[in-house]
Amino acid sequence: MKEILEILEKDARTTPEEIAKMLKKSVNSVKTAIKKLEKSGVILKYKTVINKELVKDDKRNVRALIEVKLTPQRGYGFDHIAERIYRFSEVVSCYLLSGSYDLLLVVEGKDIQEVSSFVSERLSTLDNVRGTVTHFLLKKYKEDGDILKRADRDKRIAISF
Amino acid sequence: MEISRKVEQMPPSGIRKFFDLVIGMKDVISLGVGEPDFSTPWNICESGIFSIEEGYTSYTSNKGLYELRSDISNYIRRRYGVNYDTEKEILVTTGVSEGLDLALRAIINPGDKVLIPDPSYVSYYPVTFLAGGRPVFIKTKKTDFKLTPDLIDRHMSKGVKAVVLNYPANPTGVSYTKKELAELSGAFIKHKLIVISDEVYGELTYDFEHTPLVTLKGMKDRTLYFDGFSKTFAMTGWRVGFCCGPEKIISAMTKVHQYTMLCAPIMGQIAGIEALKNNTKRHVMEMKREYKRRREFIIPRLNAIGLKCSMPEGAFYAFPSIEKTGMDSCEFAEGLLKKEKVAVIPGTAFGSEGKGRIRISYASNMPDLKEAGLRLERFLRKNAQK
């Protein structure tokens, strides 16, 4: 199970047949295992890692990290208000943190104005939001374990003993 | 100008021409590389960089940094339960390659014979020859590329002083189980041989636990145990290896080392200290799992397209037979390179017993291995004898 995840996490396009060969298992058992992982939600979905900085006419090109201070709600803690926030399509990621603020959001928009107006009109106006600090993102170097530049060419000499 | 007769007598590398051909070609998928395709884990690189920033740019003691030797000693004790004295029984070398040269120079008198498996890694013969020894090849094709007690017995003659053992082996990927090693060590002891045990691929053993020869009864006193950082930690370019052995031989090797190499590069040694720390283990295990998966992928693939190949137990090499194609090793490698731009090494580069074989390195990423598989298949379809 764990090794199937390791393989798929590196390359989601690896086929069950290939995984079966690599792990010396039957194709069926690999397919069953993957189904099970999908069903139980361990595998949420398969997607492509895109280096958006290279996409010329990307409509959503500005990202900001936003610290949000909240007033927790009786009976719900932060979950309820967090849901109110993360359901906005502008919110790409949402984390609850320990420390001097409560939520960390990654918000995406087509330009600075769009992100700013999201923060001032939609986010700050929510009842339980006590304050926000917005950091616009200047450059991404690495995301979720992937370094955002093209793989280096092989530096080894082509042939050696 | 005349050069030394000895160097002149050294046989040239049989495949120099092929090497030049590969180097001169573009867009080749090379399965001819004898080193990991991973970069050194970053924590190791980072400590190397830091060492330079901190001004560690000097010589070290001849034997290597005390801290590194002590860590090596602890590592071997923890991992295999064998004790080596940090002061007297460990020498840090500039890669295992240097260590092998030192070992032969330290133990060989003119004319002493050294048993060398055929096929085997390319440097055993030349370093024996340069040290004034007489290489005695043991053909191993019939025994699935393994040395056996019987083979040792049959190659004994007056003047045989040492034997080279390499497992998991380059180029065959063959390794030995503990039981096989126990049988072999019986023969080594019987014939009072010094064993040069090159175990640089030891951590890359897939089907059973690697057993260092020195863990077997009676072997520690007669074995030079070689390991290094190159393969385990993907550190080939750092040039750091080590040799553990009896005080007398280590001290003799140090004597030569102090005049020829002086010491291994200090940055590499400091990086080596980081490599042996526990937090690197995760990286080593990850690389090992990846090699194993590639092995499970590539070996059945080779067999399926008609290149008979047994399952290598370690390292990252496959050594399939190409006899059925009607081509010899060099023709095959050259044809494959020119027609399909895939580089492999002719088996004969590793000795006459490599005839009819090629060495394929699976230290390449999966997409390249898949593509190379397709090209190999096409090459065989078009060029192999029916």
Interface residues (C-beta under 8 A of the other chain):
Chain A: E3 E6 I7 D11 T14 E18 K21 M22 L23 K24 D154 R156 I157 A158 I159 S160 F161
Chain B: F19 V22 I23 V28 S30 G32 V33 G34 E35 D37 Y121 V122 S123 N170 E286 R289 R293 R294 E296 F297 P300 R301 A343 I345 A349 F350 M366
